[in-house]
Every structure is written in structure tokens, then in C-alpha cells.
Amino acid sequence: MNSAGILADAFERIHEAVHAAVEDLPPEDLNARLDDDANSIAWLVWHLTRVQDDHVADAAGTEQIWFAQDWASRFELPLEKGSTGYGHSSAQVGSVRVTSAGLLLDYFDAVHARTLDFVRGLDGRALERVVDEAWSPPVTLGVRLVSVIADDLQHAGQAAFVRGALERR
């Protein structure tokens, strides 16, 4: 398997984990917080999707799906339109509420499809391209994608944990 195949496989695993955490949940469970400062499933999946959308669009030189397909209006969140959830306060986390699992998964699936199209076209040399010089050492495309994968898997696991805790109530 080449590097593009490994990346695609990792993003497919994220897809499976997100769907397992979200499918068939009513809005009250998606928006539930285990305590006053906890992250909800809705926030966790929205955030991991926003970060993936932001980072992959930047690396690919394309517009984020969030803007290109007007997901910002569909979600109707009381946040800055470009917000990804990074650095959110507890109040901001609580403001990320969804009306259905379908809304959350449709946005995630659109970003997932764009991500797979992008990574399947990469070769090992492309992964060496510097995408962020603000760090020392500068961040390459390969490092950026592995970082997105790691972050997404952590948040998808947290969403699965929250779902399990809610189901045991």
C-alpha cells in the first residue's frame, strides 16, 4: 500500500467511527453534555469536521465545504462563520446544537468525500511540501494530515464515549 492508500484508509476509519457515534441519535442526545462543561457529541463531530475541512481545503488550495456549500447557514450557529471550535469556551461549546444527526453527518460526509479525493491523488513527494511555516520545524503536508487524523480519531472516540454514557443512563 502506498502513502495515499494509508491516508485514505485512516480517513475511512474516522468515517466509520463518526457514523457509529452519531447515527440514529435524537437531537437531545447529540446536544447533551455529561456535565456543564463537557463537550457534546454535536460539538465534537462538528469540531473535528470543521478542522478537517479547514486544514484539507488550505492544503488543497480550495474553498472550505463549510462556505462553498453554505453549511454555515444550514447549521445556524451563533458563532463567527469561520469558527472551527479551536479555543472555544464552555458557552461556545454549548451553543453548537444540531437539529438532527442527518445535518451533522451530511456535512461530515461532504468533507470526508473531498478529503478522500484529495489524499488519493497524493504521492510521497507531495507529502513533503511545507504547508505551514509558522512552526519550527515547518509543517509538511504529511505531518498536517497525520495531525488531522490523530485529532479526528480522538474526538470521534470521545463522541463514542459520550454516546455510551448516554445509553447507560
C-alpha positions in Angstrom: 0.0 0.0 0.0 1.3 3.5 -0.9 1.1 6.6 1.3 -2.1 7.8 -0.4 -3.7 4.4 0.4 -2.6 4.6 4.0 -4.0 8.1 4.4 -7.3 7.1 2.7 -7.6 4.1 5.0 -7.1 6.3 8.1 -9.8 8.8 6.9 -12.1 5.8 6.2 -11.7 4.7 9.8 -12.6 8.2 11.0 -15.7 7.9 8.8 -16.7 4.6 10.4 -16.1 6.0 14.0 -18.1 9.2 13.4 -21.1 7.3 11.9 -21.1 4.8 14.7 -21.1 7.7 17.3 -23.9 9.7 15.6 -26.3 7.5 13.6 -29.8 7.2 14.9 -29.3 9.6 17.8 -32.1 12.1 18.6 -31.1 15.8 18.9 -31.4 15.7 22.7 -28.6 13.1 22.8 -26.5 14.8 20.2 -26.6 18.0 22.1 -26.4 16.5 25.6 -23.4 17.4 27.8 -22.4 14.9 30.6 -21.7 17.9 32.8 -21.9 21.7 32.4 -18.5 22.0 30.8 -18.4 18.7 28.8 -18.3 18.5 25.0 -21.4 17.2 23.4 -21.4 14.7 20.5 -22.7 17.5 18.3 -19.8 19.8 19.2 -17.1 17.0 18.9 -18.2 15.9 15.5 -18.8 19.5 14.2 -15.4 20.5 15.5 -13.5 17.5 14.0 -15.2 18.1 10.7 -14.6 21.9 10.7 -10.9 21.3 11.5 -10.6 18.7 8.7 -12.5 20.9 6.3 -10.2 23.9 7.2 -6.9 22.1 7.0 -7.6 20.0 3.9 -9.0 23.0 2.0 -6.0 25.0 2.9 -3.6 22.2 1.8 -5.5 21.6 -1.4 -5.9 25.3 -2.2 -9.7 25.1 -2.3 -12.6 26.7 -0.5 -13.9 25.1 2.6 -17.0 23.0 2.1 -18.4 25.0 5.0 -18.6 28.1 2.8 -18.7 26.5 -0.7 -21.9 24.5 0.1 -23.3 27.1 2.6 -23.2 24.8 5.6 -22.7 27.8 7.8 -26.3 28.9 7.1 -27.7 25.4 7.4 -26.2 25.0 10.9 -27.4 28.5 12.0 -24.8 28.6 14.8 -24.3 31.8 16.9 -20.6 31.8 16.2 -18.3 33.6 13.7 -18.8 31.9 10.4 -15.2 30.8 10.2 -15.1 29.2 13.6 -13.7 25.7 13.9 -14.1 25.2 17.6 -10.5 25.7 18.4 -10.2 27.5 21.7 -14.0 27.5 22.4 -15.2 28.5 25.8 -17.7 26.2 27.6 -20.5 28.6 26.5 -19.4 28.4 22.9 -19.3 24.6 23.1 -22.9 24.7 24.4 -24.0 26.9 21.6 -23.2 24.3 19.0 -26.5 22.5 18.8 -27.9 20.5 15.9 -31.4 19.6 14.9 -30.6 16.2 13.5 -28.0 13.5 13.1 -28.5 13.9 9.4 -27.4 17.5 9.3 -24.2 16.6 11.2 -23.4 13.5 9.1 -24.2 15.2 5.8 -21.7 17.9 6.5 -19.1 15.3 7.7 -19.7 13.1 4.6 -19.2 16.1 2.2 -15.9 16.9 3.9 -14.9 13.2 4.0 -15.6 12.9 0.3 -13.4 16.0 -0.5 -10.7 14.7 1.8 -10.6 11.3 0.1 -10.5 12.9 -3.4 -7.5 15.0 -2.2 -5.5 12.3 -0.4 -6.0 9.6 -3.1 -4.2 11.9 -5.5 -1.1 12.4 -3.4 2.3 10.8 -3.7 5.2 10.7 -1.3 6.8 13.8 -2.7 3.6 15.8 -2.3 3.6 14.9 1.4 7.0 16.7 1.8 5.6 20.1 0.7 5.6 22.7 3.5 2.1 23.9 4.3 2.8 26.0 7.4 6.0 27.9 8.1 4.7 29.3 11.4 6.2 26.3 13.3 9.7 25.2 13.9 10.3 23.0 12.1 7.8 24.0 9.3 4.8 21.7 9.0 4.7 19.5 5.9 1.6 18.2 4.2 2.2 14.7 5.6 2.6 16.0 9.1 -0.5 18.1 8.8 -2.7 15.2 7.5 -1.4 12.9 10.3 -2.2 15.6 12.8 -5.8 15.9 11.4 -6.2 12.1 11.6 -5.0 11.9 15.2 -7.2 14.8 16.3 -10.2 13.4 14.4 -9.8 9.9 15.9 -9.5 11.3 19.4 -12.7 13.4 19.0 -14.6 10.5 17.4 -13.6 8.3 20.3 -14.8 11.0 22.8 -18.1 11.1 20.9 -18.4 7.3 21.2 -17.7 7.6 24.9 -20.4 10.2 25.3 -22.8 8.1 23.4 -22.1 5.1 25.6 -22.5 7.1 28.7 -25.9 8.4 27.5 -27.1 5.0 26.5 -26.4 3.7 30.1 -28.4 6.4 31.7 
